[in-house]
Amino acid sequence: DVKVTQSSRYLVKRTGEKVFLECVQDMDHENMFWYRQDPGLGLRLIYFSYDVKMKEKGDIPEGYSVSREKKERFSLILESASTNQTSMYLCASSFPGEQYFGPGTRLTVT
Amino acid sequence: RKEVEQDPGPFNVPEGATVAFNCTYSNSASQSFFWYRQDCRKEPKLLMSVYSSGNEDGRFTAQLNRASQYISLLIRDSKLSDSATYLCVVNDKAGGFKTIFGAGTRLFVKA
């Protein structure tokens, strides 16, 4: 069974803080993704990675960066959190094909 | 126009009803199509892939119409446990990285 885990389920941060969201998958998948999900907007792709140390911008990369130092781990970084980054963040991995999602991190920036 | 559009619903149906969701996509070059299910406060999970010839999995039937650029999901004999949000997903190339999720259609099945 594929397992994708995320470091926190709920997170509250202050404006301007640096925020790290971590994602780990145990299926040796090549591809990993970070999305945010907001009501009425669906899932929007922030960044993805198809190999270690490789990254590609998604549809809404502004204000975010990522790191993939190991195949199983893909980190999302908010350099200076802002209130408009309050959202549900979902990590996914795939071989390619079906994407398997982690449980999500609900981030609130105050 | 959004790349993938779905009726947000909600659809409120009694147990045992048949319900159908449609989804339209804008890129005629899109190659692979999926339906995901997302329960409240949970992550999305693959429900089924959608093949050109149409495919069925128990009470669920998925259809693809490339000419009109839409996919559909039919649920027969609805169960209470079918209550969820159903996401239409389109890949711009087979297994590729341009994966676009629709905003989802909410379904409530009531006793």
Interface residues (C-beta under 8 A of the other chain):
Chain A: N31 F33 Y35 G40 L41 G42 L43 R44 L45 F48 Y50 E56 L90 S94 P96 G97 E98 Q99 F101 G102 P103 G104
Chain B: V4 P8 F34 K42 E43 P44 K45 L46 S49 L87 G95 G96 F97 T99 F101 G102 A103 G104
